[in-house]
Amino acid sequence: MEGEVMADFEVNPQGIDPTSTSRFTAINDAVEAAPVVRGLDPEDSATINALPPTSALLIAQTGANAGARFLLNADSTTVGRHPKSDIFLDDVTVSRKHAFFLRNGRDFYVRDIGSLNGTYVNLQQVEEAKLNDGDEVRIGKFQLTFYASRQAE
């Protein structure tokens, strides 16, 4: 087997899939997390101001990708823990196929696709929601702020 690399993997004795999604719930439903308030730095502002008319930007506020920017410039953008997702969020609180961001003209929507932990917009769980400038989208432990293009068509 020249040129091939073989690896031995230890079988998990508990039979737990280490790539499975974990479900987390609030201890007390009356407790609400305050949204993260973050001012835009000049570079983020310049990037948002330069977006083409039918695109938008997500900026990660929390999670391992904090500070990362994700351009929404397609009619459909997948997000999930699957490595082939358009937006790859690597954490067990994110389902492999978690949600879609959909574009309809200049409008953007987020649609949950049966994720275990749900998709939230401004702390409200949604199946689908139209996004407005500054909305906070929570997918697993990742909080993403949505910014629409400022350009006229």
C-alpha positions in Angstrom: 0.0 0.0 0.0 2.6 2.5 -1.1 1.5 6.1 -0.8 -1.5 5.4 1.5 -1.7 6.4 5.1 -3.5 4.1 7.4 -4.7 5.2 10.9 -6.0 3.2 13.8 -8.9 4.6 15.6 -9.8 3.7 19.1 -13.4 2.7 19.5 -15.3 4.8 22.1 -16.1 2.3 24.9 -19.2 4.2 25.9 -20.6 4.0 22.3 -20.9 7.8 22.2 -20.5 9.5 18.8 -18.0 12.4 19.5 -19.3 14.3 16.5 -23.0 14.1 17.6 -24.9 17.3 18.5 -25.5 18.1 22.2 -28.7 19.7 23.3 -28.4 22.4 25.9 -31.4 24.2 27.6 -31.8 27.0 30.0 -31.9 26.2 33.7 -34.5 28.9 34.2 -36.6 30.1 31.2 -37.1 33.4 32.9 -33.4 34.2 32.6 -32.6 35.9 29.3 -29.1 36.5 28.0 -28.4 40.2 27.2 -27.3 40.7 23.5 -23.7 41.5 23.0 -23.3 45.2 22.3 -20.4 45.8 19.9 -19.5 49.0 18.1 -18.2 48.6 14.6 -14.5 49.3 14.0 -13.6 51.4 11.0 -12.5 48.3 9.0 -15.9 46.6 9.6 -17.8 49.8 8.7 -15.8 50.2 5.5 -16.5 46.6 4.5 -20.2 47.0 5.1 -20.3 50.3 3.2 -18.6 48.6 0.3 -21.0 45.6 0.0 -22.7 45.2 -3.4 -26.4 46.0 -3.3 -27.7 42.5 -3.1 -25.3 41.1 -0.5 -25.0 41.2 3.3 -22.4 40.4 6.0 -22.5 38.4 9.2 -19.9 39.2 11.8 -19.3 36.6 14.5 -19.5 38.1 18.0 -19.1 35.0 20.1 -17.7 31.5 19.6 -14.4 30.2 18.3 -14.9 32.3 15.2 -15.4 35.6 17.0 -14.5 38.5 14.7 -14.9 36.4 11.6 -16.9 37.8 8.7 -19.2 35.8 6.4 -20.3 37.3 3.1 -23.9 36.5 2.1 -23.8 37.0 -1.7 -25.7 33.9 -2.9 -29.4 33.0 -3.1 -28.8 30.3 -0.5 -26.0 29.9 2.0 -25.7 26.8 4.2 -24.5 26.9 7.8 -23.7 24.0 10.0 -21.1 21.8 11.5 -20.6 19.8 8.3 -17.3 20.7 6.8 -18.9 21.3 3.4 -21.3 23.9 4.8 -20.8 27.4 3.2 -20.4 28.7 6.8 -18.7 26.1 8.9 -19.3 26.5 12.6 -17.3 23.8 14.4 -19.0 23.1 17.7 -21.3 20.4 19.1 -24.1 22.9 19.8 -24.4 23.4 16.0 -26.1 20.7 13.9 -24.3 19.3 10.9 -27.0 20.9 8.7 -28.3 23.7 10.9 -29.8 26.5 8.8 -29.9 28.4 5.5 -29.5 32.1 4.8 -31.8 32.9 1.9 -31.7 35.9 -0.4 -34.8 37.2 -2.1 -33.9 40.4 -4.0 -32.4 42.7 -1.3 -34.1 40.8 1.6 -32.4 38.1 3.6 -34.0 35.4 5.6 -32.7 32.7 8.0 -34.4 29.3 8.0 -33.7 26.6 10.5 -33.6 23.2 8.9 -34.6 20.9 11.8 -31.6 21.6 14.0 -31.5 20.2 17.5 -30.8 23.4 19.4 -32.7 25.8 17.2 -31.9 29.1 15.5 -32.6 32.4 17.2 -33.1 35.9 16.0 -32.8 38.6 18.7 -33.3 35.9 21.4 -36.5 34.5 19.8 -36.4 31.0 18.4 -37.5 31.0 14.8 -38.2 28.5 12.0 -37.8 31.3 9.5 -37.3 35.1 9.9 -36.6 38.1 7.7 -33.4 39.7 8.8 -33.0 43.4 9.5 -29.8 45.4 9.8 -28.2 44.8 13.2 -30.2 41.6 14.0 -28.4 39.1 16.2 -28.6 35.5 14.9 -27.7 32.7 17.3 -26.7 29.3 16.0 -25.5 27.1 18.8 -23.1 29.1 20.9 -22.3 31.4 17.9 -23.8 34.9 17.9 -23.7 36.5 14.5 -24.7 40.1 13.7 -26.4 40.7 10.4 -25.5 43.8 8.3 -27.3 44.6 5.1 -25.6 46.4 2.2 -25.9 50.2 2.3 -25.6 50.5 -1.5 -28.6 51.4 -3.7 -29.3 49.2 -6.7 
